[in-house]
Amino acid sequence: MAKYNEKELADTSKFLSFVLRHKPEAIGIVLDREGWADIDKLILCAQKAGKRLTRALLDTVVATQR
């Protein structure tokens, strides 16, 4: 697992919560009927929106943030 600082993890967690819970259209993704998003599309759209999101960072946030 890559090393990330606590601020980066917290900021990424907050960003993901905002996008996935409240405003997916903010980065141009559409959730399916059950509220799920394609991970590759999520990462790509986040990067296009200027966020530094990688699969490794996403995996770390999921594993460590509450």
Gaussian input, Z-matrix of N, CA and C with variables (Angstrom, degrees):
# hf/3-21g

backbone

0 1
 N
 C     1     B1
 C     2     B2     1     A1
 N     3     B3     2     A2     1     D1
 C     4     B4     3     A3     2     D2
 C     5     B5     4     A4     3     D3
 N     6     B6     5     A5     4     D4
 C     7     B7     6     A6     5     D5
 C     8     B8     7     A7     6     D6
 N     9     B9     8     A8     7     D7
 C    10    B10     9     A9     8     D8
 C    11    B11    10    A10     9     D9
 N    12    B12    11    A11    10    D10
 C    13    B13    12    A12    11    D11
 C    14    B14    13    A13    12    D12
 N    15    B15    14    A14    13    D13
 C    16    B16    15    A15    14    D14
 C    17    B17    16    A16    15    D15
 N    18    B18    17    A17    16    D16
 C    19    B19    18    A18    17    D17
 C    20    B20    19    A19    18    D18
 N    21    B21    20    A20    19    D19
 C    22    B22    21    A21    20    D20
 C    23    B23    22    A22    21    D21
 N    24    B24    23    A23    22    D22
 C    25    B25    24    A24    23    D23
 C    26    B26    25    A25    24    D24
 N    27    B27    26    A26    25    D25
 C    28    B28    27    A27    26    D26
 C    29    B29    28    A28    27    D27
 N    30    B30    29    A29    28    D28
 C    31    B31    30    A30    29    D29
 C    32    B32    31    A31    30    D30
 N    33    B33    32    A32    31    D31
 C    34    B34    33    A33    32    D32
 C    35    B35    34    A34    33    D33
 N    36    B36    35    A35    34    D34
 C    37    B37    36    A36    35    D35
 C    38    B38    37    A37    36    D36
 N    39    B39    38    A38    37    D37
 C    40    B40    39    A39    38    D38
 C    41    B41    40    A40    39    D39
 N    42    B42    41    A41    40    D40
 C    43    B43    42    A42    41    D41
 C    44    B44    43    A43    42    D42
 N    45    B45    44    A44    43    D43
 C    46    B46    45    A45    44    D44
 C    47    B47    46    A46    45    D45
 N    48    B48    47    A47    46    D46
 C    49    B49    48    A48    47    D47
 C    50    B50    49    A49    48    D48
 N    51    B51    50    A50    49    D49
 C    52    B52    51    A51    50    D50
 C    53    B53    52    A52    51    D51
 N    54    B54    53    A53    52    D52
 C    55    B55    54    A54    53    D53
 C    56    B56    55    A55    54    D54
 N    57    B57    56    A56    55    D55
 C    58    B58    57    A57    56    D56
 C    59    B59    58    A58    57    D57
 N    60    B60    59    A59    58    D58
 C    61    B61    60    A60    59    D59
 C    62    B62    61    A61    60    D60
 N    63    B63    62    A62    61    D61
 C    64    B64    63    A63    62    D62
 C    65    B65    64    A64    63    D63
 N    66    B66    65    A65    64    D64
 C    67    B67    66    A66    65    D65
 C    68    B68    67    A67    66    D66
 N    69    B69    68    A68    67    D67
 C    70    B70    69    A69    68    D68
 C    71    B71    70    A70    69    D69
 N    72    B72    71    A71    70    D70
 C    73    B73    72    A72    71    D71
 C    74    B74    73    A73    72    D72
 N    75    B75    74    A74    73    D73
 C    76    B76    75    A75    74    D74
 C    77    B77    76    A76    75    D75
 N    78    B78    77    A77    76    D76
 C    79    B79    78    A78    77    D77
 C    80    B80    79    A79    78    D78
 N    81    B81    80    A80    79    D79
 C    82    B82    81    A81    80    D80
 C    83    B83    82    A82    81    D81
 N    84    B84    83    A83    82    D82
 C    85    B85    84    A84    83    D83
 C    86    B86    85    A85    84    D84
 N    87    B87    86    A86    85    D85
 C    88    B88    87    A87    86    D86
 C    89    B89    88    A88    87    D87
 N    90    B90    89    A89    88    D88
 C    91    B91    90    A90    89    D89
 C    92    B92    91    A91    90    D90
 N    93    B93    92    A92    91    D91
 C    94    B94    93    A93    92    D92
 C    95    B95    94    A94    93    D93
 N    96    B96    95    A95    94    D94
 C    97    B97    96    A96    95    D95
 C    98    B98    97    A97    96    D96
 N    99    B99    98    A98    97    D97
 C   100   B100    99    A99    98    D98
 C   101   B101   100   A100    99    D99
 N   102   B102   101   A101   100   D100
 C   103   B103   102   A102   101   D101
 C   104   B104   103   A103   102   D102
 N   105   B105   104   A104   103   D103
 C   106   B106   105   A105   104   D104
 C   107   B107   106   A106   105   D105
 N   108   B108   107   A107   106   D106
 C   109   B109   108   A108   107   D107
 C   110   B110   109   A109   108   D108
 N   111   B111   110   A110   109   D109
 C   112   B112   111   A111   110   D110
 C   113   B113   112   A112   111   D111
 N   114   B114   113   A113   112   D112
 C   115   B115   114   A114   113   D113
 C   116   B116   115   A115   114   D114
 N   117   B117   116   A116   115   D115
 C   118   B118   117   A117   116   D116
 C   119   B119   118   A118   117   D117
 N   120   B120   119   A119   118   D118
 C   121   B121   120   A120   119   D119
 C   122   B122   121   A121   120   D120
 N   123   B123   122   A122   121   D121
 C   124   B124   123   A123   122   D122
 C   125   B125   124   A124   123   D123
 N   126   B126   125   A125   124   D124
 C   127   B127   126   A126   125   D125
 C   128   B128   127   A127   126   D126
 N   129   B129   128   A128   127   D127
 C   130   B130   129   A129   128   D128
 C   131   B131   130   A130   129   D129
 N   132   B132   131   A131   130   D130
 C   133   B133   132   A132   131   D131
 C   134   B134   133   A133   132   D132
 N   135   B135   134   A134   133   D133
 C   136   B136   135   A135   134   D134
 C   137   B137   136   A136   135   D135
 N   138   B138   137   A137   136   D136
 C   139   B139   138   A138   137   D137
 C   140   B140   139   A139   138   D138
 N   141   B141   140   A140   139   D139
 C   142   B142   141   A141   140   D140
 C   143   B143   142   A142   141   D141
 N   144   B144   143   A143   142   D142
 C   145   B145   144   A144   143   D143
 C   146   B146   145   A145   144   D144
 N   147   B147   146   A146   145   D145
 C   148   B148   147   A147   146   D146
 C   149   B149   148   A148   147   D147
 N   150   B150   149   A149   148   D148
 C   151   B151   150   A150   149   D149
 C   152   B152   151   A151   150   D150
 N   153   B153   152   A152   151   D151
 C   154   B154   153   A153   152   D152
 C   155   B155   154   A154   153   D153
 N   156   B156   155   A155   154   D154
 C   157   B157   156   A156   155   D155
 C   158   B158   157   A157   156   D156
 N   159   B159   158   A158   157   D157
 C   160   B160   159   A159   158   D158
 C   161   B161   160   A160   159   D159
 N   162   B162   161   A161   160   D160
 C   163   B163   162   A162   161   D161
 C   164   B164   163   A163   162   D162
 N   165   B165   164   A164   163   D163
 C   166   B166   165   A165   164   D164
 C   167   B167   166   A166   165   D165
 N   168   B168   167   A167   166   D166
 C   169   B169   168   A168   167   D167
 C   170   B170   169   A169   168   D168
 N   171   B171   170   A170   169   D169
 C   172   B172   171   A171   170   D170
 C   173   B173   172   A172   171   D171
 N   174   B174   173   A173   172   D172
 C   175   B175   174   A174   173   D173
 C   176   B176   175   A175   174   D174
 N   177   B177   176   A176   175   D175
 C   178   B178   177   A177   176   D176
 C   179   B179   178   A178   177   D177
 N   180   B180   179   A179   178   D178
 C   181   B181   180   A180   179   D179
 C   182   B182   181   A181   180   D180
 N   183   B183   182   A182   181   D181
 C   184   B184   183   A183   182   D182
 C   185   B185   184   A184   183   D183
 N   186   B186   185   A185   184   D184
 C   187   B187   186   A186   185   D185
 C   188   B188   187   A187   186   D186
 N   189   B189   188   A188   187   D187
 C   190   B190   189   A189   188   D188
 C   191   B191   190   A190   189   D189
 N   192   B192   191   A191   190   D190
 C   193   B193   192   A192   191   D191
 C   194   B194   193   A193   192   D192
 N   195   B195   194   A194   193   D193
 C   196   B196   195   A195   194   D194
 C   197   B197   196   A196   195   D195

   B1=1.4534
   B2=1.5280
   B3=1.3072
   B4=1.4622
   B5=1.5256
   B6=1.3220
   B7=1.4690
   B8=1.5261
   B9=1.2985
   B10=1.4623
   B11=1.5196
   B12=1.3360
   B13=1.4553
   B14=1.5313
   B15=1.3145
   B16=1.4642
   B17=1.5251
   B18=1.3313
   B19=1.4645
   B20=1.5190
   B21=1.3188
   B22=1.4609
   B23=1.5358
   B24=1.3231
   B25=1.4618
   B26=1.5266
   B27=1.3228
   B28=1.4648
   B29=1.5249
   B30=1.3285
   B31=1.4657
   B32=1.5274
   B33=1.3121
   B34=1.4640
   B35=1.5228
   B36=1.3184
   B37=1.4565
   B38=1.5266
   B39=1.3147
   B40=1.4692
   B41=1.5195
   B42=1.3305
   B43=1.4576
   B44=1.5325
   B45=1.3201
   B46=1.4629
   B47=1.5275
   B48=1.3169
   B49=1.4628
   B50=1.5189
   B51=1.3123
   B52=1.4647
   B53=1.5205
   B54=1.3257
   B55=1.4658
   B56=1.5303
   B57=1.3073
   B58=1.4620
   B59=1.5277
   B60=1.3179
   B61=1.4688
   B62=1.5184
   B63=1.3345
   B64=1.4539
   B65=1.5253
   B66=1.3278
   B67=1.4581
   B68=1.5298
   B69=1.3210
   B70=1.4640
   B71=1.5236
   B72=1.3137
   B73=1.4692
   B74=1.5288
   B75=1.3303
   B76=1.4691
   B77=1.5237
   B78=1.3425
   B79=1.4676
   B80=1.5282
   B81=1.3250
   B82=1.4579
   B83=1.5167
   B84=1.3269
   B85=1.4646
   B86=1.5263
   B87=1.3152
   B88=1.4571
   B89=1.5226
   B90=1.3134
   B91=1.4604
   B92=1.5262
   B93=1.3278
   B94=1.4615
   B95=1.5319
   B96=1.3120
   B97=1.4655
   B98=1.5243
   B99=1.3212
   B100=1.4630
   B101=1.5235
   B102=1.3311
   B103=1.4584
   B104=1.5169
   B105=1.3247
   B106=1.4628
   B107=1.5207
   B108=1.3318
   B109=1.4685
   B110=1.5220
   B111=1.3158
   B112=1.4541
   B113=1.5299
   B114=1.3177
   B115=1.4671
   B116=1.5253
   B117=1.3186
   B118=1.4687
   B119=1.5223
   B120=1.3405
   B121=1.4675
   B122=1.5289
   B123=1.3257
   B124=1.4662
   B125=1.5226
   B126=1.3193
   B127=1.4652
   B128=1.5201
   B129=1.3337
   B130=1.4641
   B131=1.5274
   B132=1.3155
   B133=1.4692
   B134=1.5260
   B135=1.3149
   B136=1.4647
   B137=1.5216
   B138=1.3235
   B139=1.4665
   B140=1.5240
   B141=1.3258
   B142=1.4703
   B143=1.5242
   B144=1.3323
   B145=1.4665
   B146=1.5267
   B147=1.3390
   B148=1.4616
   B149=1.5159
   B150=1.3204
   B151=1.4656
   B152=1.5188
   B153=1.3100
   B154=1.4632
   B155=1.5243
   B156=1.3173
   B157=1.4568
   B158=1.5202
   B159=1.3057
   B160=1.4605
   B161=1.5193
   B162=1.3122
   B163=1.4676
   B164=1.5276
   B165=1.3307
   B166=1.4673
   B167=1.5296
   B168=1.3224
   B169=1.4640
   B170=1.5270
   B171=1.3142
   B172=1.4590
   B173=1.5293
   B174=1.3216
   B175=1.4662
   B176=1.5255
   B177=1.3289
   B178=1.4655
   B179=1.5221
   B180=1.3271
   B181=1.4654
   B182=1.5264
   B183=1.3143
   B184=1.4665
   B185=1.5287
   B186=1.3150
   B187=1.4663
   B188=1.5252
   B189=1.3391
   B190=1.4635
   B191=1.5205
   B192=1.3073
   B193=1.4620
   B194=1.5212
   B195=1.3245
   B196=1.4696
   B197=1.4939
   A1=108.80
   A2=115.99
   A3=120.89
   A4=109.81
   A5=115.35
   A6=121.18
   A7=109.66
   A8=116.03
   A9=122.67
   A10=107.33
   A11=116.49
   A12=118.22
   A13=109.81
   A14=115.43
   A15=121.32
   A16=112.60
   A17=117.18
   A18=120.20
   A19=110.66
   A20=117.00
   A21=120.85
   A22=110.73
   A23=116.28
   A24=119.78
   A25=111.35
   A26=116.94
   A27=120.77
   A28=111.25
   A29=117.25
   A30=120.87
   A31=111.13
   A32=116.50
   A33=120.51
   A34=110.58
   A35=117.00
   A36=121.28
   A37=111.17
   A38=117.00
   A39=121.40
   A40=111.05
   A41=116.75
   A42=121.09
   A43=110.42
   A44=116.77
   A45=120.46
   A46=111.30
   A47=117.48
   A48=120.86
   A49=110.66
   A50=116.81
   A51=121.19
   A52=110.56
   A53=116.14
   A54=120.48
   A55=111.60
   A56=117.32
   A57=119.71
   A58=113.75
   A59=117.93
   A60=120.15
   A61=113.26
   A62=116.10
   A63=118.56
   A64=115.55
   A65=117.76
   A66=117.88
   A67=112.53
   A68=118.47
   A69=120.04
   A70=112.47
   A71=116.41
   A72=119.89
   A73=112.63
   A74=117.54
   A75=120.65
   A76=111.68
   A77=116.60
   A78=119.54
   A79=111.54
   A80=116.55
   A81=120.04
   A82=116.42
   A83=117.36
   A84=118.06
   A85=109.43
   A86=114.57
   A87=121.62
   A88=107.06
   A89=115.45
   A90=120.41
   A91=109.19
   A92=116.76
   A93=119.15
   A94=109.71
   A95=116.93
   A96=121.17
   A97=113.33
   A98=116.31
   A99=120.37
   A100=112.77
   A101=117.22
   A102=121.17
   A103=114.82
   A104=117.42
   A105=122.19
   A106=110.63
   A107=114.70
   A108=121.53
   A109=108.96
   A110=116.32
   A111=121.34
   A112=108.29
   A113=117.36
   A114=121.31
   A115=112.10
   A116=117.22
   A117=119.31
   A118=111.22
   A119=117.20
   A120=121.01
   A121=110.42
   A122=117.31
   A123=121.43
   A124=110.66
   A125=116.69
   A126=120.99
   A127=110.74
   A128=117.05
   A129=121.15
   A130=111.52
   A131=117.28
   A132=120.75
   A133=111.72
   A134=117.32
   A135=120.52
   A136=110.19
   A137=116.70
   A138=120.45
   A139=110.95
   A140=117.38
   A141=120.91
   A142=111.08
   A143=116.37
   A144=121.41
   A145=111.98
   A146=116.70
   A147=120.46
   A148=115.39
   A149=117.71
   A150=120.93
   A151=109.83
   A152=116.69
   A153=121.81
   A154=107.75
   A155=116.13
   A156=120.33
   A157=108.85
   A158=115.42
   A159=122.18
   A160=107.99
   A161=116.35
   A162=119.79
   A163=109.93
   A164=116.80
   A165=119.91
   A166=111.05
   A167=117.29
   A168=120.75
   A169=110.01
   A170=117.50
   A171=121.35
   A172=110.99
   A173=116.91
   A174=120.85
   A175=111.68
   A176=116.80
   A177=120.90
   A178=111.01
   A179=117.06
   A180=120.65
   A181=110.04
   A182=116.91
   A183=120.60
   A184=110.97
   A185=116.67
   A186=120.85
   A187=113.72
   A188=118.05
   A189=119.31
   A190=115.99
   A191=119.28
   A192=120.74
   A193=110.43
   A194=114.71
   A195=120.19
   A196=110.57
   D1=132.42
   D2=179.78
   D3=-68.02
   D4=157.94
   D5=179.25
   D6=-92.62
   D7=129.79
   D8=176.13
   D9=-132.89
   D10=147.81
   D11=178.51
   D12=-81.02
   D13=162.46
   D14=-175.41
   D15=-60.33
   D16=-38.14
   D17=179.66
   D18=-63.98
   D19=-44.52
   D20=179.54
   D21=-61.93
   D22=-41.72
   D23=178.68
   D24=-65.69
   D25=-44.68
   D26=-179.87
   D27=-65.31
   D28=-44.02
   D29=179.25
   D30=-62.33
   D31=-41.90
   D32=179.33
   D33=-66.60
   D34=-40.77
   D35=177.85
   D36=-60.92
   D37=-44.60
   D38=178.73
   D39=-64.30
   D40=-41.87
   D41=178.00
   D42=-60.69
   D43=-47.10
   D44=-179.60
   D45=-63.73
   D46=-39.93
   D47=177.48
   D48=-61.76
   D49=-45.42
   D50=179.16
   D51=-59.99
   D52=-51.00
   D53=-175.71
   D54=-67.66
   D55=-46.67
   D56=-173.53
   D57=-80.39
   D58=-27.78
   D59=-178.80
   D60=-95.63
   D61=-33.32
   D62=-168.58
   D63=-119.79
   D64=-40.82
   D65=-170.03
   D66=-147.67
   D67=69.05
   D68=178.91
   D69=-61.46
   D70=-29.44
   D71=179.79
   D72=-65.90
   D73=-15.21
   D74=178.51
   D75=-61.10
   D76=-27.80
   D77=177.05
   D78=-118.10
   D79=6.83
   D80=174.60
   D81=84.58
   D82=26.77
   D83=175.39
   D84=-108.37
   D85=158.35
   D86=176.58
   D87=-123.18
   D88=128.40
   D89=177.56
   D90=-81.69
   D91=151.44
   D92=177.97
   D93=-76.73
   D94=-178.15
   D95=-175.13
   D96=-60.03
   D97=-26.74
   D98=179.38
   D99=-92.59
   D100=1.19
   D101=178.21
   D102=89.43
   D103=15.22
   D104=-179.80
   D105=-94.81
   D106=153.01
   D107=176.38
   D108=-123.35
   D109=147.64
   D110=173.20
   D111=-69.76
   D112=126.80
   D113=-174.88
   D114=-62.59
   D115=-44.83
   D116=-179.63
   D117=-62.15
   D118=-40.78
   D119=178.21
   D120=-67.10
   D121=-40.41
   D122=176.99
   D123=-57.91
   D124=-48.23
   D125=-179.36
   D126=-63.42
   D127=-47.17
   D128=-179.17
   D129=-61.22
   D130=-46.57
   D131=-179.70
   D132=-66.30
   D133=-37.57
   D134=176.96
   D135=-63.79
   D136=-42.86
   D137=178.50
   D138=-64.04
   D139=-41.68
   D140=177.81
   D141=-63.30
   D142=-28.97
   D143=178.58
   D144=-84.40
   D145=3.78
   D146=175.87
   D147=93.80
   D148=6.81
   D149=179.20
   D150=-91.72
   D151=140.56
   D152=177.58
   D153=-87.47
   D154=87.68
   D155=-179.43
   D156=-122.59
   D157=126.79
   D158=176.43
   D159=-124.89
   D160=167.54
   D161=177.65
   D162=-63.03
   D163=-39.56
   D164=-179.99
   D165=-63.63
   D166=-42.74
   D167=178.45
   D168=-65.61
   D169=-44.68
   D170=178.15
   D171=-58.72
   D172=-46.65
   D173=178.64
   D174=-60.38
   D175=-39.69
   D176=179.76
   D177=-67.15
   D178=-42.42
   D179=178.08
   D180=-61.63
   D181=-46.12
   D182=-179.87
   D183=-61.40
   D184=-38.67
   D185=-177.03
   D186=-77.36
   D187=-24.30
   D188=-170.44
   D189=-119.00
   D190=-22.97
   D191=-175.32
   D192=-93.31
   D193=148.53
   D194=-179.87
   D195=-111.13

